[in-house]
Amino acid sequence: MTRFIRALPLVLFSIVPSVSAAPIVVPAGTPIHFKLLRTISTASAKAGELVPAALTAPIVVAGRTVAKAGSRAVVRIRAAEASGRIGGSAKLTFTLSAITLANGRKVGVHTSSYSRGGRAHVKHNATYIAGAGIIGALAGQAIGHDAQSTQKGAAIGAGVGIGAAAATGKFDFEKRAGDRFKLTLRSPIRTTL
């Protein structure tokens, strides 16, 4: 009888089916909150560049944590354009390309994009060029007292204005380490925990 009682737990344990990890699906549309771990500048960023990030909120499905806050993530720069001096605004577009799940596995993800354009040159350039042109015209008028002198002064002044606009005209911007973002999944993540 004693042998039977000792063997009973082993028999019962072998009868209980083994529990395998149930699949979990993180649906498309799920928000992913994260922060950059390195600054991105439009002056130097390149399309295809990978930037480290970290989740700032857990991803939870049906009460189960799929990815923890603080988990590593990877940002992929999709497009980057530096600002020109006279024309061409700075531009930056990026997505999340991977996250690390609670089980330690790194998975590729497809998310919405963050996009931003820089400051436009038109108003800035117009201010410098028009202001210098007016000053040049007034100087030409004061010196020559005729229409031809005024025109020459305006042309010289506008040229100086173009040079001043070019010297001050770069409008690159940065997204700093620690800046927080929210993108959404475009396709589901399928995993087991």
C-alpha positions in Angstrom: 0.0 0.0 0.0 2.9 2.4 0.8 4.4 1.8 -2.6 1.0 2.6 -4.2 0.7 5.9 -2.3 4.3 6.9 -3.3 3.7 6.0 -6.9 0.3 7.8 -7.1 1.8 11.4 -7.6 4.0 10.1 -10.5 1.0 8.4 -12.1 -1.2 11.5 -11.7 1.6 13.8 -13.0 2.0 11.6 -16.1 -1.7 11.7 -16.8 -1.9 15.6 -16.8 -1.3 16.7 -20.4 1.7 18.9 -20.9 0.9 22.6 -21.3 2.4 24.1 -24.3 2.8 27.8 -24.9 -0.4 29.2 -26.4 0.0 31.4 -29.5 -0.7 35.1 -29.0 -1.6 37.6 -31.7 -0.9 41.3 -31.3 -3.4 42.7 -33.7 -2.8 45.4 -36.4 -3.7 48.8 -35.0 -2.1 48.2 -31.6 -0.2 51.3 -30.4 3.5 50.9 -29.7 4.9 53.6 -27.4 8.7 54.1 -27.5 11.5 56.6 -27.0 14.7 57.2 -29.0 18.0 56.1 -27.4 20.1 58.2 -29.8 19.5 61.6 -31.4 18.5 61.8 -35.1 19.6 64.9 -37.0 18.4 65.7 -40.5 21.8 67.1 -41.2 23.4 63.7 -41.0 20.7 61.0 -41.1 20.6 58.5 -44.0 17.7 56.4 -45.3 18.1 52.8 -44.1 20.0 53.8 -40.9 19.0 51.9 -37.7 18.6 53.8 -34.4 18.2 52.2 -31.0 15.0 52.7 -29.1 13.1 51.3 -26.1 9.5 50.7 -25.3 8.0 53.2 -22.9 4.8 51.1 -22.2 4.2 47.4 -22.2 2.3 45.6 -25.0 -0.4 43.6 -23.3 -2.9 41.2 -25.1 -5.7 39.5 -23.1 -3.9 40.2 -19.9 -0.6 38.8 -21.0 2.5 41.0 -21.4 3.9 40.4 -24.9 6.7 43.0 -24.5 7.7 44.8 -21.4 8.3 48.6 -20.9 12.0 49.1 -21.4 12.4 46.4 -24.0 14.7 47.2 -26.8 13.3 48.3 -30.1 14.9 49.4 -33.4 13.9 52.5 -35.5 14.6 52.4 -39.2 15.0 55.7 -41.0 12.9 55.5 -44.2 13.7 59.0 -45.6 16.0 61.8 -44.5 16.9 65.0 -46.3 19.1 67.8 -45.0 18.1 71.4 -45.4 19.6 73.3 -48.3 20.8 76.9 -47.8 18.5 78.6 -50.3 15.9 75.9 -51.1 14.9 72.4 -50.0 13.4 71.8 -46.6 14.8 69.2 -44.2 12.7 66.0 -44.0 12.6 62.9 -41.8 10.5 59.8 -41.9 11.0 56.7 -39.7 9.2 53.5 -38.5 9.8 50.8 -36.0 11.4 47.8 -37.6 11.9 45.5 -34.6 11.0 45.0 -30.9 12.2 42.5 -28.3 9.4 40.4 -26.8 9.0 39.3 -23.2 10.3 35.9 -24.1 13.6 37.5 -25.2 12.9 37.0 -28.9 13.5 39.9 -31.3 10.8 40.2 -34.0 10.5 42.4 -37.1 7.4 44.7 -37.1 5.6 46.8 -39.7 4.3 50.1 -38.2 2.9 53.4 -39.2 5.4 56.2 -39.9 6.5 59.3 -38.2 7.1 62.1 -40.7 8.1 65.7 -40.3 9.2 68.4 -42.7 11.5 71.3 -41.7 10.9 75.0 -41.9 10.4 76.5 -45.4 12.9 78.8 -46.9 10.5 81.1 -48.8 9.6 83.6 -46.1 13.1 83.6 -44.6 14.8 84.2 -48.0 12.2 86.8 -49.1 12.9 88.8 -46.0 16.6 88.9 -46.5 16.5 89.5 -50.3 13.7 92.1 -50.3 15.1 93.9 -47.3 18.6 94.1 -48.8 17.1 95.1 -52.2 15.2 98.0 -50.6 18.3 99.2 -48.8 20.3 99.0 -52.0 17.7 100.9 -54.0 17.6 103.7 -51.4 21.4 103.9 -51.4 21.5 104.0 -55.2 18.8 106.7 -55.2 20.7 108.8 -52.6 24.0 108.4 -54.5 22.9 108.8 -58.2 19.5 110.7 -57.9 18.1 108.8 -60.9 16.2 105.7 -61.9 19.3 103.9 -63.2 21.2 104.3 -60.0 18.2 103.2 -58.0 17.9 100.0 -60.2 21.6 99.3 -59.8 21.5 99.8 -56.0 18.4 97.4 -55.8 20.2 94.7 -57.8 23.4 95.0 -55.7 21.3 95.0 -52.5 19.3 91.9 -53.7 22.6 90.1 -54.4 23.8 90.9 -50.9 20.4 89.6 -49.6 20.8 86.3 -51.4 24.3 85.9 -49.9 22.8 86.7 -46.4 20.0 84.2 -46.9 22.4 81.5 -48.0 24.7 82.2 -45.0 21.8 81.8 -42.5 19.5 79.5 -44.4 20.0 75.9 -43.1 16.9 74.7 -41.2 17.9 71.2 -40.1 16.2 69.7 -37.1 16.7 66.9 -34.5 14.7 64.3 -32.8 16.6 63.9 -29.5 17.5 60.9 -27.5 14.6 60.5 -25.0 11.9 61.9 -27.3 8.8 59.8 -27.2 6.6 58.6 -30.0 3.6 56.4 -30.6 3.2 54.4 -33.8 0.7 51.7 -34.6 1.2 48.1 -36.0 0.3 47.8 -39.6 0.4 44.0 -39.5 -0.1 41.6 -36.5 2.7 40.0 -34.5 2.3 36.3 -33.9 4.2 34.7 -31.1 4.2 32.4 -28.1 5.2 33.2 -24.5 
